[in-house]
Amino acid sequence: MKKVLFLAVAAMSLSLASCDSKKEDQMEAQGTAVKEAGEAKADSLEAKADAVRDSADKKGEAIGDAADAKDPK
């Protein structure tokens, strides 16, 4: 009897948990929008960081090449 009651309560709670309210759907949509905005900002910052890194690499290589050119062999 306890097993049957437990299974019935579990089934009811699962069926109720699967029903979303409009407010819950709106909150989930807002959360998703915040996540997506954060990802877009992170992607933008990563692109800027890559550009700075590439620029520094090029400048460093140019300085090294200039130093090598001045080095008597």
C-alpha positions in Angstrom: 0.0 0.0 0.0 2.8 2.4 0.9 4.6 1.7 -2.4 1.4 2.4 -4.4 0.8 5.6 -2.5 4.4 6.7 -3.0 4.3 6.0 -6.7 1.0 7.9 -7.0 2.4 10.9 -5.2 5.6 10.8 -7.3 3.6 10.6 -10.5 1.5 13.6 -9.5 4.5 15.7 -8.5 6.1 14.9 -11.9 3.0 15.8 -13.8 2.7 19.1 -11.9 6.4 19.9 -12.2 6.2 19.7 -16.0 3.6 22.5 -16.2 5.2 25.9 -16.5 3.4 29.1 -15.8 3.6 32.1 -18.0 5.6 34.0 -15.4 8.1 31.1 -15.1 8.4 31.0 -18.9 9.1 34.8 -18.9 11.7 34.5 -16.2 13.4 31.7 -18.1 13.4 33.7 -21.3 14.9 36.7 -19.4 17.6 34.4 -17.9 18.4 33.1 -21.3 18.7 36.6 -22.7 21.1 37.6 -19.9 23.2 34.5 -20.6 23.3 35.2 -24.4 24.2 38.9 -23.8 27.0 37.8 -21.5 28.3 35.3 -24.0 28.2 38.0 -26.8 30.2 40.4 -24.6 32.7 37.7 -23.7 33.2 36.9 -27.4 33.7 40.5 -28.2 36.3 40.9 -25.4 38.1 37.7 -26.5 38.3 39.1 -30.1 39.8 42.3 -28.7 42.3 40.4 -26.6 43.3 38.3 -29.6 43.9 41.5 -31.6 46.1 43.0 -28.9 48.0 39.8 -28.5 48.6 39.6 -32.3 49.7 43.2 -32.4 52.2 42.7 -29.6 53.5 39.6 -31.3 54.1 41.5 -34.5 55.8 44.4 -32.7 58.0 42.0 -30.7 59.0 40.2 -33.9 59.8 43.5 -35.6 62.0 44.6 -32.7 63.8 41.3 -32.7 64.3 41.4 -36.5 65.7 44.9 -36.2 68.1 43.8 -33.5 69.2 40.9 -35.6 69.8 43.2 -38.6 72.1 45.4 -36.5 74.1 42.5 -35.1 77.4 42.1 -37.0 78.0 38.6 -38.2 
